[in-house]
Amino acid sequence: QATAEAVVEAFAPELEHALEHPVDYKSVLQERLARRAEVVIYRTIEEQGPAHDRSFVAVAEVDGQEVGRGEGKTKKGAEQEAALHALDALGG
């Protein structure tokens, strides 16, 4: 218990920053591709469930090729996950 409290206290500033500034994978991907003069386009390819409980599947495409796919409860969430997978596929 004491160790856990000490670890949380030691990393409190980093945890607070992460909570206040979550990583925007779409922006990171866009910036990385801009350096290569490439553009990412997101498409929602699937919507499931009733209006109050939908889920979405989105793909990130570069030059017409799928580079990432993601799922989420919102279109934005699905696009964020697609961007994360695209970053992984493109090497970080």
Salt bridges, closest charged atoms under 4 A:
GLU38 OE1 - ARG36 NH2 2.92
GLU47 OE1 - ARG54 NH2 3.33
GLU47 OE2 - LYS75 NZ 3.93
ASP53 OD1 - LYS73 NZ 2.95
GLU61 OE2 - ARG43 NH2 2.79
GLU66 OE1 - ARG69 NH2 2.84
GLU79 OE1 - LYS26 NZ 2.58
GLU81 OE2 - HIS85 NE2 3.69
